[in-house]
Amino acid sequence: MDRRQVLQQALAAGAGLSTATLALSARGSEPDKPPCISTTYNARDHGAKADGITDDTTALQQCLNEAVKAGGGHIYIPAGRYRITKTLRVESANRIDITGDGATSVLLHENDEPLLLWPKGKECRNVSIRHLCFTSVAHDKARETPVISCLGGAVSSMFHHLVFETEGARMGSGIHVEQVLDTTTFDHCLMWGPIRGVGIRVAKGSEVRIFGGRIIGGFHKFESVDSQSIGIHLTENNGGVHVVTTDLISLGTSMKIGEAGMAANREVFITHATFDSSVHGLVQVDSAYTSITGCWAASSDEEQILLSETATHAIMVISGGTIYNGGVYGRPGAHNGMVAKAGTFILNGVAVRENKGAGLLVDNDAVRNYVVSACRFTDNGTAAIIRGRNYSVTGNVFAGNQKNLDVKVPENGIVASNSAMA
């Protein structure tokens, strides 16, 4: 063996030793992982008939109890109609997967109480609820009664591909989480209800994702809308909340940010969502930072977007999208586009059109330091009513409005370089 071959073998041996040493070191430094929870508890194997007549509550509760006792597991609910006459309680926090076969796995929600409940002190953690249909039957539900209730909070959990509907009995609310909601996703939840209470109620927390889906409060747009229903309610102290491509339709309030007397939310991001045909569209009552991009806010009775008088330190940034058609159904209301009563905002590149009231109403001097630029105000009652302090309204187009601008003598305000046409 010549010197070059000896050197090559030595290098190869050294590299192998180094790789093995590093691999051993890495394995030794890994934290202990929880055991794999692989047991499946099939509702049919536990006596569920799924015929829509037999009471299957005990069978499903047994599945849940066994999974809890084992430290976690997969509860499988095959296609069928499962009559549930009492709340199913989950007395555990961790690693439970409840799944069905989609809209064909129907849980018939009879009594005026939550169908699925994590009680106080029992956090819903590392849980998934997937591919199920919840149907309100037998008895009308109170507004305050959710189908799924997490009284101990929800962390690192997923609610995915769920249908909420009615069959001869009125539905209350959808999913309510109290205490804390952290790193949790609501993905393609369809609430055809119609919802009488709150579709998704989000407790204080962070990193909450609401993707897709639709929440409906009523099906007859030309009739009066239930003024107490809410599509999504962020109650308090949430940060990193993302609402993406979700439709909120025919409700008292499509989406509400904040609650009187509670801590303000922090950051809310709303992208390509729809607020449509409600009494109020998007309503912010606290001082959160809210970013709205490419959204459709339309056809509500009072206003499409509201910064209320309690949103004292709110910052709202609206980029692109449409604020449209206030008052189209002829129901009572002010029929405004965006209304600001406090806080500050930026309105940029938005089409504000065909609102029978004002396209933009800045209500009083509590609104300060705001910017309206590169927007298109067309065919409104009044395009924009400008009040407040320290503002800039520049580079906009006004066309076809009954009245273009109603401007109070500004205090450090600029209204310039706008194009006004009949």
Beta strands, then each sheet from edge to edge (+ up, - down):
strand 1: 40-42
strand 2: 51-55
strand 3: 73-77
strand 4: 80-84
strand 5: 88-89
strand 6: 94-100
strand 7: 105-109
strand 8: 116-118
strand 9: 124-136
strand 10: 146-150
strand 11: 154-155
strand 12: 158-166
strand 13: 173-177
strand 14: 180-191
strand 15: 198-202
strand 16: 204-211
strand 17: 214-216
strand 18: 230-234
strand 19: 238-244
strand 20: 247-249
strand 21: 253-257
strand 22: 267-271
strand 23: 274-276
strand 24: 280-284
strand 25: 289-293
strand 26: 296-298
strand 27: 303-307
strand 28: 315-319
strand 29: 322-324
strand 30: 336-340
strand 31: 344-348
strand 32: 351-353
strand 33: 358-362
strand 34: 371-373
strand 35: 376-378
strand 36: 382-386
strand 37: 392-394
strand 38: 397-399
strand 39: 403-407
strand 40: 414-416
strand 41: 419-421
sheet 1: 1+ 3+ 6+ 9+ 7+ 4+ 2+
sheet 2: 1+ 3+ 6+ 9+ 11+ 14+ 12+
sheet 3: 1+ 3+ 6+ 9+ 11+ 14+ 16+ 19+ 22+ 25+ 28+ 31+ 34+ 37+ 40+
sheet 4: 1+ 3+ 6+ 9+ 11+ 14+ 17+ 20+ 23+ 26+ 29+ 32+ 35+ 38+ 41+
sheet 5: 5+ 8+ 10+ 13+ 15+ 18+ 21+ 24+ 27+ 30+ 33+ 36+ 39+
end
